[in-house]
Amino acid sequence: MVKEMVSSNLREGLSKVTQSRLVSSLLLLKCYQGCSISYEGGIGVRSLQEITESFSAKLWWTFRTAESLWTKFMKAKYSMRIHPMARKWNYTHSHTWRRLMKIRDKVDHLIHWKINKGNSNIWWDNWMGTGKLARLNTNTSINSPLHHYIHHKEWDMNKLLKVFPLEMVNNIQNIKIHSLDNSDLPIWTPTCDRKFTCKSAWNAMREANLTSLVNKKMWHKKCHSKSPFSSGDCSGTELLFGHQETQEHLFHDSMISKDIWKERCKSRFEDIKMSKARVISNTYQQMVLLVHKQFNTINPFMHWSNFMEITEQAKPLFKTTAVKWNFPGLGTLKLNSDGCSKGNLGPSGGESDSKLLVEWITGKSKPPWSLMDMVELIQHNLESIQDKTIHHIYRECNKLADSLANWGLSHRHTIWMNNFQELPRETRGELKVDKMQIPSFRNSIVKNSFYMYRSMYRNFLFDVP
């Protein structure tokens, strides 16, 4: 009898321990699934594993690009006669090197090498922008630098044709060799300024989930932190729950239902009588404060009817400015240029009346690394012009160049126009407008400002901060 009681208690204890561990494992699993960006269905908390990988990527970037005592030691120990990408994993290696070996395949293809004197490896370094080329050759364990295939700052065609097919050699010829005096420049491709950041490494290596419009609206930065977090279990992430929440449950678990639940709890556990007026008042105050956070000119103590009238009828306030193209000064030449692009990645004629491009050419800001060669070529050509000014104009003042760019996109060949009659008809109209100095109108939205039309009084109410 005693043995049976002991064994029964033992089984019951083991069952509770097993159940507790199972629940803990499920909670950890659900928390891991919730470690994602808010608009991807997570709770806005980053995964520690992904953060660790981003720091490991930084360690690999330092090993590949820096010239410190630690990198010299690691290269002398592990990659003196063989490229680090060709080194095989071995359990006898140090913990740091095994950490680098684990992350290298995820990181190294994100490092692009800008060719200068050609000290990069032709097989294992990403110098073409397509990743390593070791898959094309079985004998790639030896160190084969690029300068063996460069002769007087030009590609050696005979040597390239011995190892690459003709189509690839033609692509290699288009790659510019910059300076033979400097080492090849490493470029971190996920960023525009070619500099490594842990944030860009985290974004580049993680497995992104699908974005959701509901999550974008729910996790607004102006909202109180408790509101989106408490409704995060309804956004489809299944956080700490074993079932998928429905869209009906998402909108049911709203601000109003939470206030009702609070009143119910006060009535049951604190002996406070439920009040419909208090629920309405609390909900109204939260809604007004949320709107006041975005539009600080709204009175947070206004009546409910006035608040509803503003939120339903308020429209953004537009500012209209008259702009026009100006004639060049006496004895000067004015060149207006523009470009057009159809689709996101479609055929493009470039960008010209962009303020950002003007800052790139004038040196006020640095261009993305992928456009740096083109911008440097433009700057080099402009050096021959002594007296010059480059400035930005509004697109509304540049309609003539914009019309020619759109027309040129539909005619994929070079056409020289020497007089007014040879211009396209729509372009001739824009030219006449500029010549007659007829202004165009530029509309822009005034930030955090709106207006409301009151039909009762037939007047406009402006609320400008």
Buried (B, 14 or more C-beta within 10 A) or exposed (E): EEEEEEEEEEEEEEEEEEEEEEEEEEEEEBBEBBBBBBBBBBBBEBBEEBBEBBEBBBBBBBBBBEEEEEBEEBEEEBBEEBBBBBBEEEEEBEEBBEBBBEBBEBBBBBBBBBBBBBBBBBBBBBBBEEEBBBEEEEEBBEBBBBBEBBEEEEBEBEBBEEBBEEEBBEEBEEEEBBEEEEBBBBBBBBBBEBEBBBEBBBBBBBEEBEEBEBBEEBBBEEBEEEBBBEBBBBBBBBBBEEEEBEEEEBEEBBBBEBBBEBBEEBEEEEEEEEEEEBBEEBBBEBBBBBBBBEBEEBEEEBEEEEBEBBBEBBEEBEEEEEBBBEEEEEEEEEEBBBBBBEEEEEEEBEBBBBEEBBBBEBEEEBBEBEBBEEBBEEEEEEEEEEEEEEEBBBBBBBBBBBBBBBBBBEEEEEEEEEEEEEBBEBBBEBBEBBEEEEEBEBEEEBEBBBBBEEEEEEEEEEBEE
